[in-house]
């Protein structure tokens, strides 16, 4: 099989490398004795394996054959991988070893990657992603949104109040630090109210944990709500959303994801084809994605139309609220639909807000705490991208790569349960390794936003959405978010003649009964309460919104009917050959759009140079393009033959070719016959 012209790879990983934190299950097989065993970290292997099968968290299945290696060496390989893929201590993860070597010798390269990294800008952008670790980052965000009634609070410096909150966060200006210190003892985890975002009309999005002190609950709750009301220029009321009662819990989401993964990888593909749609529905994954989109859209109505501040309330305030707060901001603020803005959103609402990446991603194999909430958020974002492709600067490849990055135990971004845990664990590690930190608060781990650590500048251009080229990015004027106004034009042709439930997409018709055991029935009391004025107002708001063309630089709302919420095929099917379409799928349109966008960019550069009086035919180099596919006089016309619906994740080159020499795994696999199998696991009976 000849090597293909296309070559897209992660600089951190070889062609067949699998990060240890990406391993979900290890199965050893003996073909002759027809035996197989799921291998744990401290288990013994009583038979000599002929094959090792690794099930990965990114839906891959990797196979290693031991036809040319001795039985004892094969057994040692299996036991070693099983042992090191399930660490019990956070400091045993690769990131600590990487950073430790970097501090001891900053001039060296570790695993082939320069220890200092690069700027990692996407597509030549010089914008840096704010980490929200400093007072100034939060202050700039307040000014960006025009939140005049809010201030940056620093009472948690040194994590003196709460270990699961950032050192700096935003609170109502009318709340004094002393009051916050007193109130903090009454909240679960001492997680006081956190400001997320403010609308130009003055309404704010806030998240907070439950008040555990029953005696003080009403008093504290009233004080908090009054302070939020005072921060609103119109002194509007506060709307509270109890996410624990409205949305599926983390265990239900995890159960749905397990069923989805089993459907995608564990059965021969052809055997599931006939009952595919019913099997997909039974996983309830899309139902849960729809539930989060629907609830977030309803909160958009509260903020945008009713001008009320919204408080997201959850027991600990660091799971479901991360998803809802992020989706609401993506729908309302076009800044968060840019690459830099989206990254800042994840830093603000996930990393610094104390989302438990260590537990929810199960880096230490504590399955009882695992739940794919971050993936669900990326999936819901992809649904919006699919419905409004021209509203987002980034592509679905960017979202898929972002999910993959959570499985690489190098980036401090996705490694810890809170900023405090990062500081505490890294400080302890530094002391044990005699590393001098100086004035630094813990070790500095690589950030996932430094994309140069993983991809070349050429490959990073795949993160760009060609439909977004040429769009202006104004969402801030004089320190405040631009008012979101919709142009009054004729009705969209795609909405004519559609029934109300589909045209609305958010509020179903009253005579439409949900299926048995659905989330809708579960979440609402029985019997249902009579419709309120708020329900009628929301329905009218959504009907009016969907009856007009969308302003892609303003508010966007999701269609959540069954026909609009789809399976994210690139993420879940990219390793299944039977599901791939050669020279088909969205990538063919992406290719043509990229060529067109590149040509428009080239003409624009030429025009600017001509106007500047410095027209030079050779001045505009190919690196100036923001597109992966570029117009070239030497390029072969037509669609490249390496494109498929799984691009850019489809296998490259000869999969039996040795390409792991020099990696740690090669020390164990010397003499073994190795290949990466993208086929689903065959029937092993």
Steps between C-alpha positions, in 0.01 A plus 500: 500500500673822388530794735233759444582862430301619797686507831329641808632389836545600859858609569482347846401155377635251251271344243411208726551661842221499757521723809467293816214721620315424176486128577162385625532122497770244427409154369751219452418219257638152436385381158601138553323449832210731410554697817471868571530707816439859598826597667509716811801674661587231758370187333692194390494357150485119499525450123742625238329770293513497122321834468450814707190710437484853639163674514556876501287777646491672160318198348811346341587133524873428481634148450849364557593153372782298655558250219873565490571552870556254781213410736667646808581833337142526371368438850733766644380753243134444590560517874716813468241689295220393737705618798608840368165585339322501836703719740370563848692821565455826310874570506563181300335652192724596209460876546694497826793311346496737201494816709757366745751444220419840354587676824822301543618564144302754304730467200412139430225356291263257666342231283611699196317818603682820601438550869418866461236450234392770259238765472256244371289761324238363263519622145752771574286676759694688766214493749578325825249303700445651846548247779289693757766430761555871567297797616558680170350220286171518690503879496539502121207260466283728714588794276450294183143418597424837657405346837507825698333359812762233559853491640796264524528337842835388641401354838599151382864588436709207612177297497428616856121473461437214257729246336265446206466866397752715311704754690315780321138509390224753439222587746234774530653834595255539789629187676785583738791262546415451866145391412634255243734346755208448738269364230763262361466257792135438408564386141592148393875500449495867602419573136355848512311652205721540193427752227523349151390765252289814458267597218502851359150546649647451848382147574769269635570128498609369841571152635513384859490190717217410736474660841548215749419702813123449525455758774678771304389389154218748445691795645816440298308422183308825530820699561663348193197560277465859623866564417455358150188714455694812602765422240233523228451854363122444492494322839336199334415184690709184510398174334634185668554180303538180703709285268485193724123482453492598133780307332639144507759431767860398440428129551226503235729680258777247560260208447384651170859548385592139583206378290601732216856369504381139501280576202783661305788259564407176673276338242578409141373800311287306252312323781381827653400669175139376489418614854735796503250782552312328781827399666626857478179630655525247783840639600324831584819690412334725243207547736735637762679724249159631399402559864804719565451696179132550574552618856784731399281655230224561753749684720604708199137611479505599869819704457436644155126562491388532862816686609527289816822382660530121517650299786603143417467297817653156543607300804872567454471743209781340299344240269175569315540874548825489299308371198200731529700815577726433202219424255305810601804718433572332166142571393501861621850633442672466158836553671476147637447366149854604405797274572655727762162575654402134519829414668455782750149369571638155587767657720241712680206263538680166526865520602485791745145426618616168640369242255644167615693395190707247696193313627259552211761394241599211726874555466561293814246228413239596760203399291237592759575870439534485122258694280554653152357844575767684304437278197128568530574873491717458189227288341238767574733765358540287188120491465502882491792498256313255279188718500682835464830419324576860407467621860811321630865573431605144585427172324379165629857373465597751767229367733606138442867581562401688815326188629802286411722737698315414821641148461865611484632527855736786421288813517428658834179632344325162518690326778369630832178535697571863588771768477580438866568132434742596224693732730499256793599188305764673290654667806526165678654346188751786471609451861544124449713561188700793644358743243537868589172680427605850598198732494289260294184350647568140414642353181404645163341223297461530122170652395285325244452839333863488389402301192856511364583222746266267313472620141695681233388842380373335181290245688360763735332668205252210503355660811364785289148505362516631139145633522611739773763665280426866436261528791553794729545425868352799677327411820654768719446871459632742760553222750156342466351223293332617183122498524358190338241617248336294231437647159139501389509321168271261322442159653762237437399264223615204706232573759199546274235237519649328802282411799534710811691239696771476236508868423536568869733218588497596867144497631300203379132516416284426807341197334837339430546230765860397579590135492480291815791530745631806318692772676210740447264284703763439762598862548151647529250429779193290447244632421659787303423851620283724282686719250628823649548839341873423492435186292290697252762774487776250432301329228432832330866600531620179336237514225595856412870420512478199270271681257780741406848454352763447767748776577821299516669775701223504757291242680472149358248246627503124439243291321445213740239290326590140422599573143745775593700345785742263329775256590846656483636251250851641466560455872334161550546327162841618380668166585229278347590422134148380420361842594745697287412636158795524265499838321174575679356669804521864602874511433440522125304822549759615755771448237322711238413772750860514619627547144247776442584671830872474425449659160297783653774554761768508231306756297444711812871498581585600145247782512638631830856490366391680184331774700810532717713541187710193573361242262742208488394177340737294710436678827197301615640166602294184544535519879275805506198289421268400781372202304634145495391449140647773282479612142820409315599492137678170562212333684317210339148608401206329666450353843813350663481121508587482871179671611234305686217578740743426788758757383745588649491201735494220243801263505809614313743286306599139553365402841741207527799733459722532808477855629535468875877462525636725772176509699478340845266233366764381253716378788231247588393413149835425340448225247121512511274537201300815554220679323215734579163344432222742420254215462241438764561206729405180321285231651732311733277202580 
